[in-house]
Amino acid sequence: MPNRRSAILVVNCGSSSLKFAVFGVTEGLARLVWGAASGIGTSQGRLQMSSAQGTVDDHPARMADHATAIEKVDTLLQQQTSRLDLVGIGHRVVHGGPDCDCPQRIDASLLDRLHALVPLAPLHLPHNLAGISAMRTQFPDVPQLACFDTAFHHGLPAVARHTGLPREYAAQGVRRYGFHGLSYEFIVDDLRRRHGPAALDERLIVAHLGNGASMAAIRHGRSVETTMGFSALGGMPMGTRSGDLDPGILLYLAGHDGLDAAEIEELLYRRSGLLGLSGVSADMRELLTHREDTPEAAQAVDFFCHRARHFIGALSAALGGLDRLIFTGGIGANSPAIRAQICAGMGYLGITLEEGRNRTPGPVISAAEGPVRVEAVATDEERMIARHVQRTLTNTQEVT
C-alpha cells in the first residue's frame, strides 16, 4: 500500500498493565500514539489511548491475559492510525542477567535465557515474557528487540557488584545489578545532546524518583554505583516497596512471626514503602495533600526525603564529589516540594536550589552561584527503546 508510515512500537508489560507507544520512523521518532491497557486479569480493565492530534480513546475492556490485551491494543491502533507499517517492536525487560549488556534481538535462545532468569526477578520477568510471547504471536514477521533495565549498569566496578555473601553465591547470579537503566541512559543521552560530550566528564547523580525509585552515580556516561542492587527492592523507599532493610528484620519476621517466603515477598513488594508507612496511599501527590492533617502521611514524606539525602551523600562519596544532580521520574521531574525538601540542608555538598526556578523548572533549578548544577528533567524510557530499535534495524539495513 503506498504512503504507509513506517513506525516502531514500544511495549512495557507490567503485572496487570501494558503500556505502549508508537514512534514514526520518518518523523524523527515523533510520538504518534501512546496509551495503556490496565486492569489485565481483573474486572476493572480499561483501554486508553492518545494521539499526536489530541484524540483520546478511553473505555472499559475485559482482558483475561496479556495476549488478549495485545489483541485489543492492536485493534485500537489499527483503528486510530492509518497506513501504519510496523518495522520493529521494542520491549522493556527488567532483567537481562550478567550477560546482557545491550539490547538484543529476540530469538529462541534469548527467550530460554530470560526464562532461566525468572527467579532473579519473579514479579517482573514473567509479565515481560508474556508480552513478548503475545507480540510475537500477533506480529510474527516483525523484528523484535529486548531492552534491559540492567544493561546500563553492566559495567559497574567489581567492588560495586559485590554483596558480601560467600563467593559461591555470585556464581549463581547473586550480585548487585542495578535497575532503571533505560531511564538513566535517556538522561545521559539528553545531557550529551544539550551540552555536548564534555558534560559527561562531570560527576553526575541522577535521581529517578517515582513509584519505583533509585539513584545512580555516573561518570563518563557510565554507572559507577547505584542504590538498587540484586533486586528492584533495594535502596530508596518506594510506593509499596520497602527499600533497604537490615536483613536481620527478615530473620526476625521469619522466626518470630512465622512468615514464609511468599508472605515476606508480599510484605516487601506490595505493603511497604510510602503505603506501609503512611497507611494512606502509595501516591506521593496524595501524601503531600494530606501531610498537614495526617501525621503518618507527613512521616512517610519525611522518610522518603531523608533517605534520598542519605543516598545523594553516599553516591557523592563514590564519585569523589558532585558537579550535577538531575531529578527525573514522576516525582523527581514533577514535584517541586519534594525536590526542595530533599535539597534543604545540602549546601555542604554545594546543592542550593533557587525557589522560583524550582517551581517552574526549565530545566535548571539551582541557584546561579551554586557550584552544583541541579536540574529537573523528564525521562522517556519508551523513546530510548525506540532509538535502540531504530539503531539495530538500521545497522542490519532493515529500516531507513
Residue, then its C-alpha position, 0 to 999 in steps of 0.5 A: m500500500p503506498n504512503r504507509r508510515s513506517a513506525i516502531l512500537v514500544v511495549n512495557c508489560g507490567s503485572s496487570s498493565l501494558k503500556f505502549a507507544v508508537f514512534g514514526v520512523t520518518e518523523g524523527l521518532a515523533r510520538l504518534v500514539w501512546g496509551a495503556a491497557s490496565g486492569i489485565g486479569t481483573s474486572q476493572g480493565r480499561l483501554q486508553m489511548s492518545s494521539a499526536q492530534g489530541t484524540v483520546d480513546d478511553h473505555p472499559a475492556r475485559m482482558a483475561d491475559h496479556a495476549t488478549a490485551i495485545e489483541k485489543v491494543d492492536t485493534l485500537l491502533q489499527q483503528q486510530t492510525s492509518r497506513l501504519d507499517l510496523v518495522g520493529i517492536g521494542h520491549r522493556v525487560v527488567h532483567g537481562g542477567p550478567d550477560c546482557d549488556c545491550p539490547q538484543r534481538i529476540d530469538a529462541s535462545l534469548l527467550d530460554r535465557l530470560h526464562a532461566l532468569v525468572p527467579l532473579a526477578p519473579l514479579h517482573l520477568p514473567h509479565n515481560l515474557a508474556g508480552i513478548s510471547a503475545m507480540r510475537t504471536q500477533f506480529p510474527d514477521v516483525p523484528q523484535l528487540a529486548c531492552f534491559d533495565t540492567a544493561f546500563h549498569h553492566g559495567l559497574p566496578a567489581v567492588a560495586r557488584h559485590t554483596g558480601l555473601p560467600r563467593e559461591y553465591a555470585a556464581q549463581g547470579v547473586r550480585r548487585y545489578g542495578f535497575h532503571g537503566l533505560s531511564y538513566e541512559f535517556i538522561v545521559d543521552d539528553l545531557r550529551r545532546r544539550h551540552g555536548p560530550a564534555a558534560l559527561d566528564e562531570r560527576l553526575i547523580v541522577a535521581h529517578l524518583g517515582n513509584g519505583a525509585s533509585m539513584a545512580a552515580i555516573r561518570h563518563g556516561r557510565s554507572v559507577e554505583t547505584t542504590m538498587g542492587f540484586s533486586a528492584l527492592g533495594g535502596m530508596p523507599m518506594g510506593t509499596r516497596s520497602g527499600d533497604l532493610d537490615p536483613g536481620i528484620l527478615l530473620y526476625l519476621a521469619g522466626h518470630d512471626g512465622l512468615d514464609a517466603a511468599e508472605i515476606e515477598e508480599l510484605l516487601y513488594r506490595r505493603s511497604g514503602l510510602l503505603g506501609l508507612s503512611g497507611v494512606s496511599a502509595d501516591m506521593r501527590e496524595l501524601l503531600t495533600h494530606r501531610e498537614d492533617t495526617p501525621e503518618a502521611a507527613q512521616a512517610v514524606d519525611f522518610f522518603c526525603h531523608r533517605a534520598r539525602h542519605f543516598i545523594g551523600a553516599l553516591s557523592a562519596a563514590l564519585g569523589g564529589l558532585d558537579r550535577l544532580i538531575f531529578t527525573g521520574g514522576i516525582g523527581a521531574n514533577s514535584p517541586a516540594i519534594r525536590a526542595q525538601i530533599c535539597a534543604g540542608m545540602g549546601y555542604l555538598g554545594i546543592t542550593l536550589e533557587e525557589g522560583r526556578n524550582r517551581t517552574p523548572g526549565p530545566v535548571i533549578s539551582a541557584a546561579e552561584g551554586p557550584v552544583r548544577v541541579e536540574a529537573v528533567a523528564t525521562d522517556e524510557e519508551r523513546m530510548i527503546a525506540r532509538h535502540v530499535q531504530r539503531t539495530l534495524t538500521n545497522t542490519q539495513e532493515v529500516t531507513 
